[in-house]
Amino acid sequence: MRKMPNTTPMYLIYPAVALGLLFLGSLVYMLQQSLSVEDGYGLTHYIEFFQRPDYVAKGIRTIQISLITTVACLVLGYPTAALILRAGRHKNLLLILLIMPWLVSIVVRSYGWIVMLGGRGVINQALLWTGVIDTPLRLIYNVSGVVIGLTHVFCPFMIISILAVLSHQDRSLTEASMIQGAGPVRTFLRVTWPLSLPGVLSGCALVFLLSCGAIVTPLMLGGFSETMIGTQIYQDVFSLFNFPKAAAMAMILTIVSLAFVFPLQWLERYTKRNLGGPQGES
Amino acid sequence: MTDQGYTPILEVKNATKTYGEAKAIDNLSISIRESEFVTLLGPSGCGKTTLLRSIAGFVSLDAGSILIRQQDMTMAPPYKRSLGMVFQSLALFPHMTVQENISYGLSVRGASRKACEKRTHEVLELVALQGFGGRRIHELSGGQQQRVALARALATDPDVLLLDEPLSALDLKLKRHLQIELKHIQRQTGTTFLFVTHDQEEALGMSDRIAVINQGRIEQFASASTVYSRPTTSFVANFIGDSNLFQGRVIECRGESLLLDIADFGHVWAPGEASLGDLVTVLVRPEQVSVGDAAVCHMDWKSEGCIVEEHYAGSMRKLKLRVGQTFVSALVGGREAAAPFLNGRLSLGWSSNDCYVLPQEG
C-alpha cells in the first residue's frame, strides 16, 4: 500500500523550530545566569530575594496589580466585545479603533495619562472646578495610576480574546434561550457567559501575564516606593548591571505568574471539553 | 375569526418587513387553526423565514400585527410569546446535557425539579430517546440531536411550534424517516406546527395546509392536495411538482368546458371558466400524460412527439417529448418504465378531465 502523501509542507516547521530554539535558549541562559555566583553556581540570588521584605512586597504588589488589572479588563472588555459583535457594518471601524492605540508607543500613551490624571491634570482640574473635591486626588504615582495605565494598554487583548469566542457562537443559541422563555439577563448568565468562558479565561491569562511583566507603565505611572517587579528587574539590568540578580527575579516572576496561569489554562481546557463539538474546537 | 368558522391560534395581519429596498414580506396575512400542521413553502429568499422569525419575535415588523390566541403580540419580546422553535442549526446548548437542554424552558419558568424531570421523561419518550437524558449533545448522532431539539421545543407545551427547515441538513433516508415521525408526533400531541421548508415533497407529505410564498406574498394557502391539483397561479403550479403549462386562446365555451387553441397542439378541450378570446394557462401534470398507442387510443386529445430525453428513476421513467416546438413531460410508471423507449416517435395524449385551467391572474 502506498503511503498517503503528507500535505503539510515540511519547510513550515523551520521558522517554528528557530523560534522555539531562541525562546528555549534564552530561558536556559537566564536560568544559568540566575544561578551563577562568584564561585560557581548557587541559589544565593533567590535566597537574597526572599530575605528582602521590600522585594517580597514588590512581588505581592505585582500579583495584586495584575489581578486588579485583569478584573478591570474583563469588566470593561466583555461589554465592549459584545458591542463590537453587534455593531454590524461598523464592526470593522470599531476593530480598527481598538487596535489604533498600538500604533503609538506605550511611553507616549503613559504620558497621556500623566496629563489626564496628574495633580494639575484634566480630571482633577474638572473635579476642582465643579467643586466635587477641594484638594486634588492622587490618581497617579500610586497603584491606581498603574492599574489605569495597564488596563488601557492590555484591554484590547481581553476584548479580542472574548470577541473570538463570541463571534463563533451560533446566534440561534441565544434565540433558542429566549423563545424558551428566558429574558436577556438569564440568557446571558445561562448561555452566552458559560459558552464564552474559554475566551474569557484565555483573555485573563494573557492580560495577567502581560501585567506581571509590565515595565514602562509602572515606571511612569507608579510611585517610587510602590514599584512592581518588572521595574525592579529593569533597574537592575540597566542601572546596576546586576544581571544574575535580575535573572533570578525574572525566574521567580515567571514561576509565580505561571502558577496563576496554569490553573486558568486547565480550567479553559476543562470548559472547552465540556462544550464539546465544534464550539469547543474553535 | 367567525367569518372563517374557526378561532385561529395564530394570526398575522398585513405584515410588512423591508430590508433596505427589498420587501422580505409584503402585506402578508395568514391565520392558522389550533392543532394544524401548516407549512410555509417557497424558494429561498421568498420571505418565509422572515415571516417565521417575526412570529417568533426575532424580527420586528415595519407594519402589521401578530396575534397569538387573539392577544396582540406584535411588540412582545420572544420570551413572552409562549412559542417553541426548532432551529435550522438546532441550537442545542452544547454545555448542557440532554436533560438540561429539555428542561431549560421549564426551569426558566420556575418549574420544580421534580416537574422538570417528569416532563423531560415524557418528551424523551415521545421522541423515542428514553434513557438519553444524561448524554451530552456532542455524544449524539445528527438524527438524535434533531429529536432532542424537537423535545426541547415541545417541553414547554407551546401554543405554536415553529420549525425552521430543521431537516434540511440530514441525508435523504433519515430525512424521510424523521418526516413521518414528526407528523406522527404532531398528531399525537395536537400541537400546532408551523413548518418552513423549500422542499415541496416534504411539504406535501406532512402538511394539513400549505402556504406557498413567493416574493413576500402568499400565492396560495390550501390543503396539500388542492395546492397540487388546483394551483391558483402558474408559480404554484411550477413550484410544486413537475408540470406542463401551455398557453392557449379560448375559441369556444360550452358550459364548464372550454375549447382552447394551443400552438403545436391544435384544439384541446379542458374544463374551466373563461370568456371567448381569453388567453389562459392550462396545466397537465406529467403523470396524466399517457404515452404509447394502446394507452392513447382512449384519450380525448392525442398527438405524436419525438423523445428528446429519458430519465430512469427505478419505479418510473421520466420522458421529455417534443411536439412541434413545444416540450411535454410525461411520467411512465409500472411495467412500461422498465424498458427504455429509445429515441423515436411516440404517440401521447391525455384526457380532458385531467387538464386544469389556471384561474386568470391579475
Interface residues (C-beta under 8 A of the other chain):
Chain A: D170 S172 L173 E175 A176 S177 M178 I179 Q180 G181 A182 G183 R186 R190 V191 P194 L195 T271 N274 L275 G276 G277 Q279 G280
Chain B: A56 G57 F58 P77 P78 Y79 K80 R81 S82 L83 G84 M85 F87 Q88 S89 A91 L92 F93 P94 H95 Y104 G105 V108 R109 R136 I137 H138 E139 R152 T156 L162
